[in-house]
Amino acid sequence: MDDTALEFARYTPTTGSRPEAENEIIADTKTLDAHSDILAYTYPADNDYSGVASAYVMFRGNGDIEVQLHQLLSETGYTCDTMGGSKEDGNYVIARVSPAYQSGTLTDNLPC
C-alpha cells in the first residue's frame, strides 16, 4: 500500500516502517505470526480469503468506473469475468466495482 491506501484503510504501522522498495510489504502481526499452511490459497475450493491478495483501487475524476477498471486490468495483463475471463485463466482476477460507486452519486460532488 502507498500512503494514500494506508490512510484510506486506516492502517497505522505500530512497529517497523512503511515499505519503500518494490520487494517490501506491510503485514499485520497476526499474519506474521501465522503458520504458512493457514495462509494457503484455497479460495476456489472454499471461498476462504486466507492467502488471497486484495487491492483497492480509486480512480480520479468522473467516468464509468467499470470501463476504467477494465482498462487498468487490460493494460496490466489481467482479465476478470466481466471482461470475458474465466477462473481457469492464469491471469484471472476477481474484480468488482462497489455498488456505492456504480451510480456515480457519491463521486459526482467530490473534488478532483
C-alpha positions as CSV (number, residue, x, y, z in Angstrom):
1,M,0.0,0.0,0.0
2,D,1.1,3.5,-0.7
3,D,0.5,6.4,1.8
4,T,-2.9,7.1,0.2
5,A,-4.0,3.4,0.6
6,L,-2.7,3.2,4.2
7,E,-4.7,6.3,5.1
8,F,-7.8,5.2,3.3
9,A,-7.7,1.8,5.0
10,R,-6.8,3.5,8.3
11,Y,-3.7,1.4,8.8
12,T,-1.0,2.8,11.0
13,P,2.1,0.7,11.5
14,T,2.9,0.2,15.2
15,T,6.4,-1.3,14.6
16,G,8.8,-1.3,11.7
17,S,8.4,1.1,8.9
18,R,6.4,1.5,5.7
19,P,7.6,-0.4,2.6
20,E,9.9,1.6,0.4
21,A,11.3,-0.9,-2.1
22,E,9.2,-2.9,-4.7
23,N,10.0,-6.2,-2.8
24,E,8.8,-4.9,0.6
25,I,5.4,-5.5,2.1
26,I,3.4,-4.4,5.1
27,A,1.6,-7.0,7.1
28,D,-0.3,-7.2,10.4
29,T,1.2,-9.0,13.3
30,K,-1.4,-11.8,13.2
31,T,-0.4,-12.6,9.6
32,L,3.3,-12.5,10.5
33,D,2.7,-14.9,13.5
34,A,0.5,-17.3,11.5
35,H,2.0,-20.6,10.0
36,S,2.2,-20.8,6.2
37,D,-0.4,-23.6,6.0
38,I,-3.0,-21.2,7.4
39,L,-2.3,-18.8,4.6
40,A,-2.7,-21.4,1.8
41,Y,-4.7,-20.1,-1.2
42,T,-7.9,-22.2,-1.1
43,Y,-10.4,-19.7,-2.3
44,P,-11.6,-21.6,-5.4
45,A,-12.5,-24.6,-3.1
46,D,-13.9,-22.9,0.0
47,N,-14.2,-19.1,-0.6
48,D,-11.8,-18.5,2.3
49,Y,-9.9,-15.3,1.9
50,S,-6.8,-16.7,3.6
51,G,-3.9,-16.4,1.2
52,V,-5.8,-14.1,-1.1
53,A,-4.2,-10.8,-2.2
54,S,-6.6,-7.9,-2.3
55,A,-6.2,-4.5,-3.9
56,Y,-8.5,-1.5,-3.6
57,V,-8.2,1.0,-6.5
58,M,-9.6,4.5,-6.5
59,F,-9.8,6.4,-9.8
60,R,-9.6,10.2,-10.1
61,G,-12.3,12.2,-11.8
62,N,-15.6,11.1,-13.2
63,G,-16.5,8.5,-15.7
64,D,-17.5,4.9,-15.9
65,I,-15.6,3.2,-13.2
66,E,-16.1,-0.3,-14.7
67,V,-14.6,0.9,-18.0
68,Q,-11.6,2.4,-16.1
69,L,-11.2,-0.9,-14.2
70,H,-11.2,-2.9,-17.4
71,Q,-8.7,-0.6,-18.9
72,L,-6.4,-1.0,-15.9
73,L,-6.7,-4.8,-15.9
74,S,-6.1,-4.9,-19.7
75,E,-3.0,-2.7,-19.5
76,T,-1.5,-4.8,-16.7
77,G,-2.3,-8.1,-18.4
78,Y,-5.2,-9.3,-16.3
79,T,-8.8,-10.3,-17.0
80,C,-12.0,-10.7,-15.0
81,D,-15.4,-12.3,-15.6
82,T,-17.0,-9.1,-16.9
83,M,-14.2,-8.9,-19.5
84,G,-14.9,-12.5,-20.6
85,G,-12.2,-14.0,-18.4
86,S,-12.5,-17.4,-16.8
87,K,-11.3,-18.6,-13.4
88,E,-9.2,-21.2,-15.3
89,D,-7.2,-18.4,-16.9
90,G,-3.8,-17.9,-15.4
91,N,-4.3,-14.1,-15.4
92,Y,-7.8,-14.1,-14.0
93,V,-8.7,-11.9,-11.0
94,I,-11.9,-11.2,-9.2
95,A,-12.6,-7.6,-9.9
96,R,-15.7,-5.8,-8.7
97,V,-16.9,-2.2,-8.5
98,S,-18.6,-1.3,-5.3
99,P,-22.4,-0.7,-5.8
100,A,-22.0,2.5,-3.9
101,Y,-19.8,3.9,-6.7
102,Q,-21.7,2.5,-9.7
103,S,-24.4,5.1,-9.6
104,G,-21.9,8.0,-9.6
105,T,-23.9,9.9,-7.0
106,L,-21.2,9.6,-4.3
107,T,-18.5,10.6,-6.7
108,D,-20.3,13.4,-8.6
109,N,-19.6,16.0,-5.9
110,L,-16.1,15.0,-5.0
111,P,-13.2,17.4,-5.8
112,C,-10.7,16.1,-8.3
